Amino acid sequence: MSRLKRLQNIDGLLNVLTIAMNQCSLSENDAILLNDAIAKLNRLRTKKGLTDKQYKAEIVEIVNLFMNFFI
């Protein structure tokens, strides 16, 4: 996947999470999980030269945060 496509995907997800954080009333634990996911996405956005394997490993960590949020 090209870097431009990755950045577009990350930006889209960041926008959705930011809107969700502002419009939903969340428990303290849920807010912490979403803030962690946002922070990881922002760090992932700044990393350059990642291989697909490294990128996927980072995404797995973020998905795990989402799973904890929805459970």
Secondary structure as UniProt FT lines:
FT   HELIX           3..23
FT   HELIX           28..46
FT   HELIX           52..70
//
